[in-house]
Amino acid sequence: MEQFDILVIGDRMEYIGKCAFRNFASLKSVVIGGTTMIGDKAFYECSSLEEITVNGKVILDSTKRRQFIAEEA
């Protein structure tokens, strides 16, 4: 599977499925347009993930990272 570091999801995507991007180790940033639902563990084990922005609002940054991607302490 191809890996990438930036993911941009447009306004037409309404739902991101469970484990959709699980273990995308190189993924650093996600920008989501009109998505209304994000499935469980959609970004689980994305070890490089630094920021997620949904509809212009940052929902993940360095202070929320561990909680969001379920990284072990």
N, C-alpha and C positions, 0 to 999 in steps of 0.2 A: 504494500500500500504506500502511495506517495505521501511524504510528510511535507509540511509547509510551516512557516512561522507566523503568518498573519491570515486570519480568516474573516471575511466580510460577508455577512448574510443580509440580503436585501429585505425590503418591506413586504414582499409577497410570502415569505416563509412564516407560517403561523405556529409551527410546532417543531421543536428539535427533539428527536427521539431519545429514549433511554440509551445511555452509553454510546451515543452517536459519534463522539470524537474521543472515545476512551483511548488512553495510552498514546496520544499524539505527542510524543516527547519533545518535538521541536516547536510546538505551538506556543507563541509568546503573547499574542494579542488577538482578541476577538471583538468584532464590532457587529452588533445585531440590530437590524432595523425594526420591523414591525412585529417581531415574534411575540406571541402572547403566552406561550408555555415552553418551559425547558424541562425535559425529562430527567429523571433521576440519574445521577452520575454521568451526565452528558459530557463532562470534561474531566472525568475521573482519571487520575494518574497522568495528567498532563503536567509533567514535572517542570517545564519551563514557563508555564502560563503565569503572566504578570498582571494582565489587565483584561477585564471584560466590560464592554460598554453596551448597554441596552437602551435603545431609543434616546441616545444622547446623555444618559446618566451612567456614571461609572458604578458598577455593582461589585466589582472585584478589584482590589488593589493589594499592595503588600500586606496590609493589616488583616484582610479578610481571606487571603489566599489559602491558608491551611484548611480552614473550615469548608471552603467551597469545593476544593478538589480532593478532600478526604485524605490528605497526606498524613502519613504516620508521624508521630512526634519523635 
